[in-house]
Amino acid sequence: MHRSVERKKEMKKSSNAGREIIPIFFAVDDNYAPYLGVCVRSLIHNASKSYDYKIHILIDDLSDENKGRLTSLQTENATVEFVNVASRLDAFGRLIHLRDYYTKATYYRFFIPDLFPQYAKGIYLDCDMLVLGDISELYRVDINGLLVAAAREEVMANVPVFGEYAEQVVGIPCEYYFNAGMLVMNLTEMRKIRIEEEFVELLSQIAFRVTQDQDYLNVICSGRSLILSQTWNKTAYPDENCEIPQIVHFKINYKPWRYDGVMCENEFWSYAKETAYYDDLRREKRDYGASDRERDRLMYENLMALARHELDAYYAETEDAPFEANAKRLYGV
């Protein structure tokens, strides 16, 4: 190893001594790696320098090129580590439900408590986010005795069919149904309830098909979640009344690498320029055509139709004995 590299590592070790560690978790595959790169860059840029950030990226199969690009984002107080969860994922086998744009990676967050027993608390983020606030402020949220802190799912609150789905099929009132793209996780409490085992048991009993793993998380964490300000997980659609967001979520069809007029698109491209993914993202934007946008439109319509279908099935099943039927459907009792 070159001496200058050794000296740099020694300086890093000494400068980090005594600082509190904030663990941050992502789950990614090769398709989402470019968006993760921008998210990580924005997170590190805006994070307080008073902490060390251990960024753990959960993977099944990620190319060496993407590993190199993501690792290059490391700084003096932020490191990147890859954790392969393939063997753990295999244990779920045929139980895992996938639909449309969902990937296996969306289920990885259930593995975090047992994979990282050294941590009492951590933050999980989706890849398609932009972190404009100081992530250490989010980490300092008090979740003692709870399982998670998260922001409300805006889609459930703003689109009637999804709100009805959350309340009737999942059994969670809209004001308490959270988006799982940003989670402050009480890992100690999650280990106490054996959340991975509870998830597997629930997965074997019912197939949530609309928002999938997010539905399961809401059921498991029901009554033990803290709803945070929407600024910590703000959907990127135009909203003149919105506070300046701490975290922007480019979900559904509000993605600056595909569409114009998305909230904080200028900030996204500014951070993208500071990564090795800028040219790839510009190319994706340039090549995203009318047929792609039509596919997105149909996908969203299909999602609403699926929510309506699940509601119809629920009402048919619970017509005669709503409480008993729903309890059996959800919990097998």
N, C-alpha and C positions, 0 to 999 in steps of 0.2 A: 504493500500500500504506500502511496506517495506520502511524504512527510507532511506536506501542506494539508492533505486530507485528514491525517491523524491529528494534527494540531487543531483543525476546525472541529473535529469530534470532541476533543478534550475541552475546548472552549465552550462547546454546547453543553457538555455534561456539567461543567462548573457553574455556568450561568443559570442553569435550570435548578440548581440545588435549593431546596426549601420551598419551592413554589407548589401550590395546590394543583393537583391534576384534575382536569375536567375531561371525562371520557365522552366521546361523541361517536355515534354509530350510523353507518349507512349500509344499504344492501344494493348491489349493482350487478349488472351483466354488461357485456360489450356494447349492447345497444344504447344503454343509458350512461355509459362512461363519460361522453362529452358534457352532458348536463351536470353530472356530478363534479367534473373538473371546475366548472364555473361556480357551482355552489360552494365547493371547498375554498376556492380562491376568495370569494366574497366573505365567507365565514372568517377565515384567517385575517383578512384585511381589517375587519371591523371588531375583532375580538380584543378584549383587554389584554395588555401585555403583562399583567400581574399574575397570570395563570399559565400553566402548561396544558396543551390540548393534545390528547391522545385520540387520533382519528382511526377508528377500527372499521375497515370496509369488509363486509361479509360477502363472500363470493361462492359461486359453484364452479364456474369456469370463466376465467378472465384472461385475455391475451397478455403476453409479456409487454407488448407495446403499450397497452392501456395501463398496466401496472407501472411502467416507467414514466408515463406522462403524469399519472396521478401522484406518484412519489416525488416528482420534480416540484410539486407545490409545497413541500415541507419548508418550514422556516425554523428559526432558532427556538421558538417555543411551541411548535406544532409539528407532530410526527404522524406519518401515515403507515398503517399496518394492514395487511390483508389476512383474513381468516377464512379458510375454506370450510364450508358447512355441507359439502356434498354428502358425506356419510350420514350426517344428521338428517338431511333432507330425504335420503333414501328410506328412512324409517317411516316416513309419512306415506310413501308409496301412492297408491291409488286414491287415498283419502283427499288429497289436495285438489281443489276445484280451480280451474283456470278459465278465464273468459276474456275475449277481445284483447285489450292492451295489457291485461294483467300478466305478470310473469311469476315464476316461482320465487323470485327475490322478494316479493311483497310479503311472503310468509316468514322470512328470516328473522324478523324482529322478535318472534316468540322464542328464539334460541338464546337471546342475549343474556338473560339472568343466569342461566346455568353455564354458558360459555365463559362468562367473566365473573367468577365468584369473588374476585378481588375488589369489585366495585359495589358500593351501597346504592349508588345513584348514577344515572347517565341520561344522555339526550339522544334520541333517535330522530333522524331527519330523512325525508324522501330526497331523491336525487334532483328532482325537478323544482328546486327551490332557489331563492336568492336571499342570502342573509345580510340584511342592511343594518341590523342592530348588533349590540354587543351580546354574544351568546352566553357570556358569563352571568349576565343579569337573569337570563332564563334559568340557568343552572341553580341560581340562588333562591328560586321559588320554593317555599316551604310545602313539602308534600308528606310530612310526617304522618304516618298512619294510613295514608292513601296509597293507591297503586300507580296512578298517573296524573299528570297535569297536561291539559291539551286545550286547543281552541275548538269552538263549535264548528260543526260541518255546515258551511253556508248553503250548500246545495239543498240539504234537508230543510233548512229554514226558509229558503226562497222559492223552491219548486214544490208545489203542493203534493204531487204524486210521490215524490221522494220523502217528504215529511210524513205523509200518511204511511208509507212503507216502514219508516223508522219506528213510528209509534205503534203500529199494529203488528207487523211481521217480526221486527227485531224486539219490540217491546220497550223501547227507550224513548222518552219524550224528546221532542226536537231540541229543546233548550239544553238538554244534557247529552245529546248525541254528538260525539266529537269526531273530528277528522284525525286519522292516525298518521298523517304525514309528518307531524311534529309531536313528539312525546317526551315529556320529562318523566323518566321511569324510576320508580322506587324499586330498585332491583332486590333489595333485602326482602321487602314485603312480597314481591312476585315469587321469590324462591320459597317463602313460607307457604304460599298457597299452591305451590307446584304448578305454575301457570302453563308450562309446556304440556304437562300431563292433562291439565284441565282443558287446554285447547284441543288436544288429540281426542279426548273423550267427547267434547262438543262437536268436533269435526265429524266424528263417526255417527252422530245422532241426527245432524241436520246439515243440509247444504245451502248455506246462504249464497245467493247467486248475483246479487246486485252490487254490493260493495265488499263482498267476500271477507277477507281477513279483518277489515275494519269493523264489520258487523260482529264478528266473534269477539274482538277486543272490547267493543262496547258492552256486550253481554257479560263478559268476564269481569269487567271493571265497574259494572253498574253499582252505584252507591258509594264508590270509592275513587271517584275522579274529581279533579278540580278543573273547572272551566276558566280558561285564561282569556285575556283581551284578544279580540280578533286580530290585532296588529301582529301577533306572534305566528299567525298562519293565515295570511290574507290571500284569497283567490284573486288572480290577476285580471279580473274583468274590471272595466272602468267603473269607478265609484267616487263621485265628487265629494261625498260626505265622509270618506274614509280618512282616518288618521294616517300620518306617515307610517307605513308598515315597517315592522322590525324584520319580518320574514315574508317574502312574497312566494306564493305557491302557483306555479305555472301548470295547473291541472286542467283536465278536460281539453278544451280547444283553445285555451288562452296561453299559447306558447310562442315566445318571440322568435324562436328559430323556425317557425312555420307561418306565423301571422303578423300583420302590422296592427298597430293600435292597442297593444297589450300593455297593461300597467307595468311601469318600470322597465320598459324595453331598452331604453338608452343605458340604464345602469347595467342591465344584463350584458349588452354588447361591450360596454366598457370593461367589465371584468373578464369577459370572454377573450378579449385581446391579450390579457395577461396569462393566458393558458396556451397549451399546445393544440387546443381544439378549435381555435378561432376559424381557421380556413375550412375545417370540416363543417362547422355550424353554418357558416355563410353559404357553403355549397348546398347544404340541406335546405336552407331558406330559399335559395335560388331555384332549386329543382322541385320544390313543393308546388304542385300544380292543381288545376281545377278538379281533376279526378280524385286527388288526395283529400281536398277539402270536402268534396261530396261524400267521400267515405267517412270522414269525421262527422259530418252532419247525420248520416245514416246511423253511425255507431251510437250517437247520443240519442237519436230517436228510438233505436232498439233498446237502449238502456231504460228509457222511460216506459217503453212497452213491457219490458221484463219486470219492472217494478209493479206495473199494473197487473201483470199476469200473476205475480207472487201474491199481490193483495187479493185478487179474485180467488186464488187457491186457498188463502188463509180464511177468507170469509165463508167459503163453501165448507171448509173443514170445521170451523168454529160456530156454525149457525145454530146447532142444537145445544152444544155444551162448550161455550167459548173458553172458560177458564181451564177446564180439564183438558180439552183438546190442545190448547196452546202450551200448557205445561208439559204434556206428553211430547209434543212436537219439538219443544226447545230442550227439555231436560230428561226426557225418557221416563217420566214418573207417572 
